[in-house]
Amino acid sequence: MIISVASGKGGTGKTSIATSLAVVLGSRAQLLDCDVEEPNCHILMKPLIEKSFPVGVPVPVIDKGRCTVCGRCGEVCRFSAIVPIGDVVLTFPELCHGCGGCALFCPEKAITETLRELGVVEIGTAGPVDFVHGRLRIGEAMAPPLIRAVKAKIKSEKIAIIDAPPGASCPVITAVSGADFVVMVTEPTPFGLHDLQIAVNAILGLGIPLGVVVNRSDIGDSAVQDFCQSRRIPILAEIPHSRRIAEGYSSGHLLIESEPSHRATFLKILSEIELATAGTSWRRASCASS
């Protein structure tokens, strides 16, 4: 079972929901922070990191002695990461997606590849919960390869909780693809509703079932609930604004540590997900880890 926790915008409480779901599941859970540009699950989970490894993409290196500047590499590259100009071939590693097409189609075999590091994946444990996150290098813009490296560590016998990036861009699609269910976290504000609508359309376009958690549910109006009703999207939970939760979060404490009564809320969310996904893969994961 793979559950992705996403949001149309940042600041809705997505990480609070993801970490609390993982803690409620305990030893059955694996928490994967795929918000690699700004991972912060570790702040709340305080994991013990046991190993790490770098992640990169192969980028072209030109052998000037063999290159005839035929221009074939530039024709192949869709991202202008390699550009023949005059009697030289310029490379722009930051634009390269590592497809290898330039090296494959070079008639002179003048192109080899070297690895350009994008970030690092760290693996450990947070109490009974298995923990994985990725950290993108500062200034890097290409998150999907690192997200895929984090997801490659998913354990089939666990219930994987993925903390996805906010929004509806390529990193989000990479993070939620292959999920059995997506929990969309929003807030009842005009901005929250606007970005929720965009994100919901993206998730539904992937054919993944979803439900909504309305965080700080008592600060706005009912527009989010009306939207969900109109699209037949289940509202999994409504969590009212709480000063204790806000103060706890700012101090690095889990939502269910600040408000223990919400443990029942997260158990209900998990129960709703089980029903929505027919429970097949859920039961297999639960039995394998019990």
Steps between C-alpha positions, in 0.01 A plus 500: 500500500635842402329812636621835368426811704487808278370857497421766244716752684758512774414571862180297520633247753588225253808386692308500829244266346760271338709460815199440723367233264837325514522516879146364542593204277820441698712204389273440200601836350780627282516879472662640185554876477494580128475875554871501418533875446399564859473173694385551857350168612828439682437806719189335642610136481860546622625188320826318557668508157684174440621538141500742208600507135532770232262522206586655167434503127746412222608807301701513176874552471637589154818347361619793291749281319225283354218755468435628148227745613250327273212636710323168548516526881331839494222365281435215741491706822156646576628706791787692332743342745749445217536761225740500202613857425755568230787257547421407862232311690381664821345298782266630771490230771228677702259456208585135434236240585744210467320321217827401326365577156792718398754227575285236333460688172846656474643350175860554616443356850652821632265529797542322830315567825587601853274518803376837621383477860150633570463418866504223755263232629515423872351189661433422864236443763281722717398276785305211342450690171737443207616835364636617162547851367679681220684831523548693178821698467456873548442669165393182321179515302462135398317319780336201319812277478557540874132433574517183294808392697308549827202303369730219386545423871131423557456171683213295360427345840443842659228764467695779331406857593644745246525868588476653151606851399226766494338614176435314175834516319730222374643418847146452633402269214819301552427465872135393471530275193443138592320583824193302603340808656574873532410702807462866398551742790347844467372794701164682464636819342469640144864411429454155650196430284657635181813286534300199615295512179816499286660216696181291502475522121859382470447202732173397339675520163733227626204283595594482869223503763522786747348655807535836670606601850391854588751643744415802716144425391338769715690806369320550167179423320345186350627548143744209525229268629264616222767434238568151633129421505460621141788276386395208723833509681482359854608723787705267717528734797462860614757618752413827679758768564691441823754724665649194671562333162658818357726546802593132496586508129722804547684304771540188287219295652256275315136600467386195696751583772351847540141375472492128595123489446566527124646150496141385445475744209796339324373150566176608332693637200681169462174310528344716226801437275471126558136508393573718196772267374304181567763404759680238290856635504436654844424164657802340331729769643342481843532124523857496371614742768300366794 
